[in-house]
Amino acid sequence: MLFMGTFALLYVILFSNPCQIWTLAFNLRMERYRAKVEHSAKHHILPAEYLYTHGGRHVISDDTEEWTEHLHTHGGRHVIRDDTKKLNEHLHTHGGRNVITDDTKKWTDATVFYTVDPLLAQHCQTIVDAMAQISSDSQGCIQFKHAGPTDRNFVRLRPGRGCSSTIGMRPGGQTLTLQDPGCITKSTIMHELLHAVGFCHEHTGPKRDIAVQILWNNINMDPVKAAANFGKMSEKDFTDFNLGFDRDSLMLYNPKAFGKSGNGSKLYTMVSKIPGSPLKDTPNVGLSIKDIVKLRLAYKCDKLRPRPPSLMLMCP
């Protein structure tokens, strides 16, 4: 296949115009990239370039219909308690790493600058409530500030297809997409903001196979999309700070997410391997204790000056 593609490219170089040359070269590159992702999907590990793509491209895209149906159908959120005993019980348990380790992908001074597209103005309160909740739960560690004209690194929240975000901070600005309807809930926005802060999905951590089994044959999507949503991330790129797999994480899919239909209901796409600790069929709609601890460890919050949470936020 690649030999034929190379031969075709040489033919175009000799007999075609520059526009055709560029088009064929681009298509050949994308064909090679798709083949690499499909090959990686068979091994359930994403290639590195899938994470670190060109500026502005979405790395994580959460299908709107599945996202709405499986993750954020119920109102409310988890009540976060300062439960030291519960946290200590989980410190050195099972699988999963899901926080980015590259400091260049983290936000300076743990402050995320943002803009909101005017087309989302009617949802301004829901958006700023999601930001305020993350800032409050992290005890003021993570701050959100409206970007000014001199701020070069910021998140653009805009309408679009699906709920999607890059992982971590990207120089020059990045896009967080919120489809309306489908993605305009507080918990969905919090989930996408955590991607922007540096979190991948809980079930895609490199050691997740210790804690969960992915039922690949039950996933209702092509290999490339399956790899994007269920493939493991590289251990050198992500860490869980030895906190272990978190079944309560806001970044964990419902166990039937993207499942094929069977016997009148969705099939499970992942199941727990931990005895006595099944995955919950109800969605996680707020930050878990471990989500908060990971946030504070990732951004070294204990070394930052104490500051109040970002509560007075604005939209244009």
PLY file of the C-alpha trace (Angstrom):
ply
format ascii 1.0
element vertex 316
property float x
property float y
property float z
element edge 315
property int vertex1
property int vertex2
end_header
0.00 0.00 0.00
2.75 2.47 0.96
4.80 1.42 -2.12
1.85 2.21 -4.40
1.34 5.52 -2.62
5.01 6.46 -3.08
4.85 5.50 -6.77
1.75 7.65 -7.23
3.47 10.59 -5.53
6.46 10.32 -7.90
4.09 10.21 -10.87
2.37 13.39 -9.73
5.70 15.14 -9.17
6.60 14.47 -12.81
3.27 15.12 -14.48
1.00 17.25 -12.26
0.70 20.77 -10.91
1.96 21.88 -7.44
-1.52 21.89 -5.90
-2.04 18.24 -6.81
1.41 17.41 -5.48
0.63 18.98 -2.10
-2.78 17.27 -1.91
-1.41 13.81 -2.62
1.48 14.29 -0.21
-0.94 15.35 2.54
-3.25 12.40 1.87
-0.31 9.98 1.94
0.84 11.42 5.27
-2.64 11.07 6.76
-2.88 7.50 5.42
0.36 6.61 7.20
-0.82 8.31 10.40
-4.18 6.53 10.35
-2.41 3.19 9.77
-0.19 3.86 12.79
-3.16 4.71 15.02
-5.03 1.60 13.86
-1.95 -0.54 14.53
-1.55 1.03 17.97
-5.23 0.47 18.72
-4.70 -3.27 18.31
-2.15 -3.03 21.13
-4.42 -0.60 23.02
-1.65 2.02 23.31
-1.88 5.39 21.55
1.15 6.62 19.54
2.86 9.65 21.04
1.90 11.98 18.18
-1.78 11.32 18.93
-1.30 13.23 22.17
0.95 16.01 20.91
-0.63 17.04 17.63
-0.48 20.33 15.79
-1.57 23.45 17.64
-5.30 23.86 17.99
-6.25 20.30 17.04
-8.55 18.55 19.46
-6.90 15.65 21.24
-9.84 14.50 23.29
-13.32 14.51 21.79
-16.26 13.21 23.82
-19.15 12.08 21.62
-22.10 14.32 22.49
-24.88 11.74 22.43
-22.95 9.14 24.43
-21.56 11.80 26.76
-25.00 13.16 27.56
-26.59 9.73 27.92
-23.94 8.01 30.00
-22.04 10.66 31.95
-24.13 13.66 32.82
-27.76 12.68 32.78
-28.34 13.22 36.48
-28.35 16.52 38.28
-26.21 17.44 41.25
-22.62 16.54 42.01
-20.58 14.53 44.48
-20.22 16.05 47.91
-16.48 16.54 48.47
-15.39 15.89 52.03
-11.99 16.30 53.64
-11.96 12.58 54.39
-8.34 11.79 55.25
-9.04 8.21 56.30
-10.78 7.41 53.02
-7.97 9.01 51.04
-5.23 7.11 52.88
-6.99 3.82 52.17
-6.51 4.48 48.45
-2.98 5.88 48.40
-1.19 2.76 47.12
-3.82 0.61 45.45
-4.60 -0.20 41.82
-3.77 0.98 38.27
-4.26 4.10 36.17
-2.25 7.28 35.66
-3.99 10.22 34.13
-2.27 13.54 34.94
0.20 15.00 32.46
3.83 15.11 33.65
5.30 17.61 31.16
5.62 20.89 33.06
5.59 22.85 29.79
1.99 21.65 29.30
0.92 23.00 32.70
-0.47 26.48 33.25
1.93 29.02 34.74
1.11 29.83 38.36
-1.78 27.33 38.09
-3.83 30.04 36.36
-5.96 29.21 33.31
-6.81 32.18 31.12
-9.94 31.90 29.01
-12.26 33.60 26.56
-15.90 32.74 25.84
-17.36 33.01 22.36
-20.31 35.46 22.27
-22.42 32.63 20.84
-22.13 30.95 24.26
-23.08 34.10 26.16
-26.46 32.69 27.19
-24.61 29.87 28.97
-22.14 32.18 30.70
-23.36 31.39 34.21
-23.03 27.62 33.73
-19.50 28.06 32.34
-18.25 30.28 35.15
-19.96 28.07 37.74
-17.94 25.11 36.41
-14.71 27.11 36.67
-15.56 28.36 40.14
-16.31 24.81 41.30
-12.89 23.53 40.17
-11.18 26.49 41.81
-13.15 26.04 45.03
-12.62 22.27 45.20
-8.87 22.74 44.69
-8.91 25.18 47.62
-7.97 28.08 45.38
-5.01 26.34 43.78
-6.42 26.37 40.24
-7.41 29.88 39.17
-9.40 30.99 36.13
-9.05 34.49 34.71
-10.58 36.14 31.66
-7.82 36.62 29.07
-6.73 40.13 28.24
-5.21 41.45 24.99
-1.66 40.63 26.12
-2.34 37.06 27.29
-0.94 34.64 24.70
-1.86 31.30 26.28
-5.58 30.85 26.88
-8.55 28.54 26.33
-11.16 29.61 23.79
-14.55 28.23 24.78
-16.69 28.14 21.67
-19.68 26.30 20.23
-19.02 23.43 17.86
-19.60 19.75 17.25
-19.21 17.62 20.35
-17.46 18.27 23.66
-13.71 18.46 23.13
-10.47 19.86 24.49
-6.72 19.53 24.20
-4.81 18.00 27.12
-2.82 20.58 29.01
-1.74 24.10 28.06
-0.85 24.81 24.41
1.21 27.89 23.52
-0.65 30.48 21.47
-4.16 29.52 22.51
-6.33 26.43 22.31
-9.97 25.55 21.74
-12.49 23.93 24.05
-15.64 23.04 22.13
-19.10 22.82 23.69
-22.00 21.67 21.54
-25.37 23.16 22.36
-27.38 21.17 23.21
-25.43 18.24 24.60
-22.41 19.72 26.36
-23.82 22.67 28.29
-23.94 21.20 31.78
-21.76 22.16 34.70
-20.21 18.69 35.05
-19.51 18.32 31.32
-17.75 21.68 31.23
-15.76 20.75 34.34
-14.70 17.51 32.62
-13.46 19.37 29.52
-11.71 22.00 31.65
-9.84 19.22 33.47
-8.59 18.04 30.07
-7.32 21.58 29.45
-5.66 21.61 32.87
-3.82 18.35 32.06
-6.04 15.34 32.80
-6.70 12.49 30.38
-9.50 9.97 30.95
-9.16 7.86 34.08
-9.70 4.62 32.15
-6.89 5.43 29.67
-4.07 5.48 32.23
-1.10 3.24 31.28
-1.70 0.92 34.25
-5.46 0.79 33.92
-5.38 -2.91 32.94
-4.70 -3.72 36.59
-8.02 -2.14 37.57
-10.35 -2.44 34.57
-10.84 -4.65 31.55
-11.79 -2.96 28.29
-14.30 -5.03 26.31
-13.12 -4.02 22.85
-15.66 -6.13 20.94
-18.50 -4.26 22.65
-17.33 -0.79 21.58
-19.52 0.73 18.89
-16.96 2.75 16.91
-14.17 2.30 14.38
-10.63 1.39 15.58
-9.31 4.96 15.41
-12.12 6.40 17.53
-11.93 3.42 19.89
-8.22 4.09 20.36
-8.94 7.75 21.07
-11.49 6.95 23.77
-10.13 3.73 25.29
-6.44 3.44 24.28
-3.82 3.67 27.02
-1.64 6.74 27.41
2.14 6.57 27.75
3.49 6.00 31.26
6.25 8.55 30.68
3.68 11.25 29.87
1.18 10.74 32.70
1.18 10.00 36.42
-1.35 9.28 39.16
1.04 10.18 42.01
0.60 6.59 43.29
-3.03 7.32 44.15
-4.32 4.41 42.08
-7.38 3.94 39.88
-10.31 6.17 40.85
-13.79 4.79 40.23
-15.28 8.09 41.45
-13.28 10.34 39.09
-15.05 12.90 36.95
-12.70 11.73 34.18
-14.03 8.15 34.17
-16.55 7.06 31.56
-19.71 5.24 32.49
-18.99 1.48 32.01
-21.51 1.30 29.14
-20.27 4.39 27.30
-20.02 3.84 23.53
-21.45 0.33 23.98
-23.19 -1.62 21.25
-26.87 -2.38 21.69
-27.76 -5.80 23.03
-30.90 -7.30 24.56
-32.59 -3.93 24.75
-29.75 -2.11 26.51
-26.16 -1.00 26.00
-23.40 -3.58 26.41
-20.64 -2.92 28.92
-17.46 -1.53 27.38
-15.40 -1.92 30.55
-15.67 -3.84 33.80
-13.78 -3.73 37.08
-11.03 -6.22 37.87
-10.99 -5.25 41.54
-12.98 -7.72 43.69
-15.83 -6.05 45.52
-15.36 -2.74 43.70
-17.56 -2.69 40.58
-17.75 0.31 38.29
-20.83 2.43 38.90
-23.60 2.62 36.33
-24.51 6.10 37.55
-22.40 8.99 36.25
-19.71 10.81 38.21
-20.73 14.45 38.07
-18.20 16.18 40.33
-14.54 16.10 41.31
-13.59 13.13 43.46
-11.21 13.32 46.41
-8.43 11.89 44.23
-9.19 14.33 41.40
-8.61 17.17 43.86
-5.43 15.67 45.31
-4.02 15.10 41.80
-4.78 18.70 40.86
-2.98 20.02 43.91
0.01 17.72 43.47
0.34 18.37 39.73
0.44 22.12 40.27
2.46 21.98 43.52
-0.24 23.94 45.28
1.38 23.66 48.69
4.29 25.74 47.34
2.03 28.46 45.94
0.95 31.38 48.06
-2.49 30.79 49.60
-5.24 32.47 47.61
-9.02 32.43 47.55
-10.86 30.45 44.84
-11.81 32.11 41.55
-15.43 32.93 42.29
-15.95 36.31 40.60
-15.59 35.25 36.97
-16.90 36.92 33.84
-18.00 36.26 30.28
-17.90 38.87 27.49
0 1
1 2
2 3
3 4
4 5
5 6
6 7
7 8
8 9
9 10
10 11
11 12
12 13
13 14
14 15
15 16
16 17
17 18
18 19
19 20
20 21
21 22
22 23
23 24
24 25
25 26
26 27
27 28
28 29
29 30
30 31
31 32
32 33
33 34
34 35
35 36
36 37
37 38
38 39
39 40
40 41
41 42
42 43
43 44
44 45
45 46
46 47
47 48
48 49
49 50
50 51
51 52
52 53
53 54
54 55
55 56
56 57
57 58
58 59
59 60
60 61
61 62
62 63
63 64
64 65
65 66
66 67
67 68
68 69
69 70
70 71
71 72
72 73
73 74
74 75
75 76
76 77
77 78
78 79
79 80
80 81
81 82
82 83
83 84
84 85
85 86
86 87
87 88
88 89
89 90
90 91
91 92
92 93
93 94
94 95
95 96
96 97
97 98
98 99
99 100
100 101
101 102
102 103
103 104
104 105
105 106
106 107
107 108
108 109
109 110
110 111
111 112
112 113
113 114
114 115
115 116
116 117
117 118
118 119
119 120
120 121
121 122
122 123
123 124
124 125
125 126
126 127
127 128
128 129
129 130
130 131
131 132
132 133
133 134
134 135
135 136
136 137
137 138
138 139
139 140
140 141
141 142
142 143
143 144
144 145
145 146
146 147
147 148
148 149
149 150
150 151
151 152
152 153
153 154
154 155
155 156
156 157
157 158
158 159
159 160
160 161
161 162
162 163
163 164
164 165
165 166
166 167
167 168
168 169
169 170
170 171
171 172
172 173
173 174
174 175
175 176
176 177
177 178
178 179
179 180
180 181
181 182
182 183
183 184
184 185
185 186
186 187
187 188
188 189
189 190
190 191
191 192
192 193
193 194
194 195
195 196
196 197
197 198
198 199
199 200
200 201
201 202
202 203
203 204
204 205
205 206
206 207
207 208
208 209
209 210
210 211
211 212
212 213
213 214
214 215
215 216
216 217
217 218
218 219
219 220
220 221
221 222
222 223
223 224
224 225
225 226
226 227
227 228
228 229
229 230
230 231
231 232
232 233
233 234
234 235
235 236
236 237
237 238
238 239
239 240
240 241
241 242
242 243
243 244
244 245
245 246
246 247
247 248
248 249
249 250
250 251
251 252
252 253
253 254
254 255
255 256
256 257
257 258
258 259
259 260
260 261
261 262
262 263
263 264
264 265
265 266
266 267
267 268
268 269
269 270
270 271
271 272
272 273
273 274
274 275
275 276
276 277
277 278
278 279
279 280
280 281
281 282
282 283
283 284
284 285
285 286
286 287
287 288
288 289
289 290
290 291
291 292
292 293
293 294
294 295
295 296
296 297
297 298
298 299
299 300
300 301
301 302
302 303
303 304
304 305
305 306
306 307
307 308
308 309
309 310
310 311
311 312
312 313
313 314
314 315
